[in-house]
């Protein structure tokens, strides 16, 4: 029963993402997803994924609290530092195969979007990261994660297309 709840909890956040029509809402939902997916991955004993998600939650929290973007140099230094931490944990746990490093690629896409991009860029980064994490969920048979990330990718694509349409119509 606990496993069913842990797989279902992230899906609730993913469904709610279809109502995340602002940057702040998508960041809040992403923070909720970080908590839900982190618990799921810890339960599945996917430790590198759980660590990636924990660091991701901290990054999302920073963006929500500070409400500002980082400079390019600060963004790259932050991403490299975080990636080194994640890959070091992978190496220490002996989980350094391509599949086990896939969460790091998702991590990089999401964090770049959160720390450096405005809403349209953030959504593109989240689409790419979600598609990668969907593939990771399918490969590792973590179905709640796969469904969650697929729904998150679709909702972000929907809002990205709405943003693009609004930019094309705008008389600026």
N, C-alpha and C positions, 0 to 999 in steps of 0.2 A: 504494500500500500504506500509506504514511504517513497519507494522508487517511482511509482506512478505520479505521486504528488510532485516530486522533484523534476520529473520530465514535463509535467503539465504546467507548473508555475511559470516557467519562462514563456510558454506559449500564450499565456494570458497577457504578459507584457507585449509580446509581438502583435497580438490582436489589437491591443490598445494603441500601438504605434500607427494604426490607420487614422487615428484622431490627433496625431502629432503634427499639426499644421504650422508650428513655429519652431524656431531653432531651440528655444528654451525647453519646449515640450519634448523634442526629440532627445535632447541631452538628459532630461530627467528620466525618460523611459530607458535610455541607454544605461543610466546608473542603476535603475531597477533590474534591467537585464543582467548587468554585471553581477549583482548580488545573487540573482536567481541561477544564472548559469554557473557562477562560481561554486555555489552549493552543490549543484548537479555534478560538476566535474570533480569536486572533492569526494562526493559519494562514489563516483565511478573510479576514483583513485587515479585520475588523469591530472597529476600534480603540476606538470608544466602548464597545462591549460588553466588550472585553478590559479596559479601564480600570475599568469598573463592577465586573467580577468580581474584579479585583485588590484594589480597595478593599473589596469584600465579604469577601474572604479575610482582610484585616486586621481587619475588624469581628468576624468569626467568631473569629479568633484572640484578640482582646481578651476576648470573652465566655468562651471556654474557659479562658484563663489567669486572669482575675480572678474568674470564677464569681460575678459579681454583676450586678444590673441597674442601669441608670442612672436618675437622677431624671428626672421629666418635662421639666424645663427643659434639662438636659444632653442628653437624648435629642433634643429638637427642634433644639437648636443644632448638635449633631453631624450630624443628618440634613440640615439646611439647608446646612451647610458642605460636606458630601460631595456633595450634589446640585449645588451651585454649581460645584464642581470638575468634575463629570461634564458638566454642561451647557456649561461654558466650553470644555472639550475638544471637545465636539460643535460648538460655534460656531466654534472655531479651525480645525477640520478641514472646515468647510462641511457637516457632516452634522447638520442641524437639522430634518429633516422629522419628522413624527409617528412614522414607523416607526423611525427612528434614535434616537428618545428613549424608545422602549418599554423598553429595558433599565433606564433610570432609574426607571421606575415599579416594575419588579420589584425593583430595588435598594431603593427606599423601603419596600416591603412587607417584604422580608426583614430589612432593618436595623432597622426598627421592632420587629419580632418578636424579633430577637436582643437588642437593647439594652434593651427596656422590658418585654417580656411573659414570663410563666412558660410552662410547656410547652404548655398548651392554646392560649393566644394566639399563641405562636410557631408552632404548627402551622397555625393559621388563616392567619396572615400568609404562611407558606410555601406554603400551598395557593393563595392568591390570586396571589402572585408567580409561582409555577410555571405557573399557567394563563396568565398574561400572557406569560411567557417562552416557553411552548409556542407560543402564537400568533405571537410574534416569530420563532421558529425555522421555523414553517411558511411565514410570509410571505417570509423571507429564504432559504428552502430549505436551511437548516442542519438536516438531518434528525436527526443525532445529538443535537443540542441539543433539538429538538422531542420526540423519543422520551424522552430523559432527563428533561426537565422534566415531561412527562405522567406518567411512572412515579413521579417524586418527588411530584407532586400526589396521585396515587392512594394511595401509601403513607402520606403525611401525613394524608390523609382517613381512611384505615383506622384509624390510631392515634388521631386526634382522636375518631372515633366510639367507640373503645374507652374513651378517657378520659371522654367524656360518659356512657357507660353505667356506668362505675365511679362517677362522681359521683352519678348518679341512684340507684344501689343503696346507696351509702355512708350509714350511719346518723347522719352528722354533723348 
